[in-house]
Amino acid sequence: MAQATIGDSEFDRATAVTLRESGVYDAQLSPGWTIMGVLNGGYLLAVIGRALGDALPQPHPFAISAQYLSPSMPGPAVVRTETIRSGRRLSTGQASLFQTAEDGSQVERIRVLASYVDLSTLSDDVRTTAKPPVIPPPEHCLSVTDSPPPPGASALLERLGTRLDPATTGWTLGTPSGLGEMRGWFTLADDRDADPYSLLLTVDALPPTSFEIGLQGWTPTIELTAHVRCLPAPGPLRVSLVTRNLAGGFLEEDAEVWDSADRLVAQSRQLARAPRG
């Protein structure tokens, strides 16, 4: 398969937005990015992220926080943006994604507050104690075709080249580790190189850590905050997810994304409702 370039891949087409009028963008949400018939939260964040990237002076999402108010479905949507602060190095905006209900009313699905920068202008001074996750080579990891798929139909899996660390896939055999960890290599199926918008998908694209706790089923996101730290180098990404606390029917999930140059390129934390199973 010829490698897709940024701009002509299925991901780019599926997250495209069209300016209707100042601050208002039309989108066609694709059924190809669903899990159990509901659109993936990271995919939706990328759609809104593109609208804000067009509306604000700086091009790249830097810190973006979303409240997921109701499930989004494939079909038409409208993203309404507002510039809160326009600065020379950093700008802040907010956006909401709406869909039309059967009764004709406009339903707000997601509300986002975000700061944008030009990542290419950031300092290259890095001082960190963080280390990339240790994951076996991709050929020693499990693809989605190597094991039973997660419960429920998932068109999203067909668009990803994810390969999971066998140490975090006990759930596929009915023997979850109980540790609440998920690790793997991440690419899009057409090998499109990562960019700041696809990183918004990456932080929410692996199977949820709840599977390794022994709970399988839909794990809807309540809130997701992502930080994009730098422009990723070409090549596959390594993703690590960890849940340390499940209480009251909700769990947190912390994600780290590392590029092929061993740089931490994205981080996120989300609060999700635990499956009832």
Secondary structure, DSSP 8 states (H G I E B T S, - for coil): -----TTSSHHHHHT-EEEEETTEEEEEE-GGGEETTEE-HHHHHHHHHHHHHHHSSS-EEEEEEEEE-S---SEEEEEEEEEEE--SS-EEEEEEEEEE-TTS-EEEEEEEEEEEE-GGGS---------------GGGSEETTSS---SS--GGGGGB--EE-GGG-GGGGT---SS-EEEEEE-BTT-----HHHHHHHTT-S--THHHHT--S---EEEEEEEE-S---SS-EEEEEE---EETTEEEEEEEEE-TTS-EEEEEEEEEE----
